[in-house]
Amino acid sequence: MSKESFRRDIRRAFDEITGSPSPSLGDKVRSRLDEPVEQRAPMWAPALAAALIAVIVIGVLIVVRPFGRPNIGVVGNPSPSASASPIPTPTPTPKYECTVLTRVAGPAAPPLAFITAVRVGSHPDQGYDQVTIEFKDTVHGTITVEPQANSTFIQDGSGASIKLAGTYGLRIKITGADEHTDYSGATDYKKDFPQLKEARLMGDFEGVVTWGVGTASPACYRAEMLENPTRLVIYLQIQ
């Protein structure tokens, strides 16, 4: 290969280099190549120039694409950024119990209505006799007042038949009640009132309190719930 051919090859290779880190480097190399053969370095100079060009090419490649950094291409949707919300962890499937007994509690039982006092009275000037049943608290169970055509009552628990004074009767039944805890009064009132002849406790059994009232004539009555204190008041009409 002649010197001129070698010079042309070096010039062509240098012109194909892009991204030179120094703009003046190209001009310096070209001016050096254009010098007459007599003014240039000895024969080993072309080899040194080729080595210099190779070093420049490698340096440019390192700047453009550093070692260890792959050429990343995006295909499809890009991956979510680091600031995106994390994917929630799925809730584990509930475990089935095969041997453990499970009890599901229902509504709490209603509180007992504690009876604290029972009173009877007569008010002929107002046209009635009276039975009052007083409660400790403001709660009370279901109350049923039922007239009957006789004064015979069945005692709760024992089932015994008991006849009260009078000809007719009135049955008072209170569910969800208790008369043996806070009550210390009489359980049988015998009175010679115009209408009320006898009032007697007929049952305080399994949360049910029953009173029987014997009357002189068919028991026409009016029942009211009054407050402060909570009490049931039954007015028996005098006929």
Summary of the structure (lengths in Angstrom):
residues: 239
radius of gyration: 56.9
end to end distance: 151.6
largest distance: 159.2
contacts: 570
relative contact order: 0.13
helix: 21%
strand: 31%
